[in-house]
Amino acid sequence: SFAVKDEIFCMFEGALDNLGSLKQQYGLGKSATEVVLVIEAYKALRDRAPYPPSHMVAHLNGSFSFIVFDNSTSTLFVASDQVGKVPLYWGITADGHVAFADNVDLLKGACGKSLASFPQGCFFSTAVGELMSYENPKNKITAVPAEDEEMWGATYKVEGPTVAGTESPMLSF
């Protein structure tokens, strides 16, 4: 789905299991779709919410990925669901731009080996300036390049909580 409202462009793929309750929370009509809801949630985050971006995305339940571009602030906001059911890929093009697509073949030629699956349960925001886990927003994420020279991409690891007397486990994405 694609929608534009107030200079905010959004592409949304998937479905939200809690769409009905989120429509009520954001004061939207019964006919509002997921893509409209994401725009409204983003606007609330940008304009009046005293909470971090991870809070907004963490309330979305279902299978989804979305890309929001706010033309008024030149901000990009991208997220994927917690289990990665809806594919989303990203990479860096030869001229240094970040590119996204739901079809890996669309990006292979432009991104080469800098192409990877967008990590599940994470969001990327140019306003924040980094990739973050919305389930564990305080935990660091690291990219581990693929070891096979024929493989493209990386896996992403989010540091897990520290248990007394043990090291922090790493969770693969």
Helices and strands as residue ranges (DSSP letters): E 2-5, E 8-16, H 19-25, H 34-47, H 53-58, E 62-70, E 75-80, E 89-92, E 98-101, H 104-111, G 112-114, E 115-117, E 122-125, E 130-133, E 141-145, E 154-159, E 170-172
